[in-house]
Amino acid sequence: MKKKVILVLTFVLLIIAVIAINPYNLYHHIKAEGTVSSILADPTVRNAAFGNDSEISNIKYLGSNMYRVETSSNTFVIELKKDGSHYNYEIYEFKQKIGAFGH
C-alpha cells in the first residue's frame, strides 16, 4: 500500500515538473481559446485591436505567451505580457508564413 502511494506521488510530481519546466506552456495551450476569447469578447475591443469587429474563427497557442488569432478577414499574433496584477497585449498583423527548410 505504501509503495503504491509513493509511486503515485512520484508520478504526479514528475508530471508537474514536466509541465512547469517545459518552455511550451501546456496550460496556455489548453486554455488559449478561453484566454483570448474572454479579452476579445466585446466587439468594441475587437474593433480597436483588429480594425474591425469580425468574428474570431481560430485561436492557436504558439508558445512564449503568443497566440495566433484568425478572423474572417485577417490573421493576427497577440503577445500576452503580465505586469504585476494586470496584462498588457501587443497585437501584430500576421503577414507571411515562412516554411521550414528540409533536406
CORCORTA-V845904 format. One record per run of one state. SS is the DSSP state (H for helix, E for strand, L for the rest). FROM is the first residue (numbers start at 1). LEN is the number of residues. Records with the same first field share a line. If there is no record, write none. Layout:
SS = FROM-LEN / FROM-LEN
This chain:
L = 1-1 / 22-4 / 40-3 / 51-5 / 64-2 / 72-3 / 84-2 / 94-10
H = 2-20 / 26-14 / 43-8
E = 56-8 / 66-6 / 75-9 / 86-8
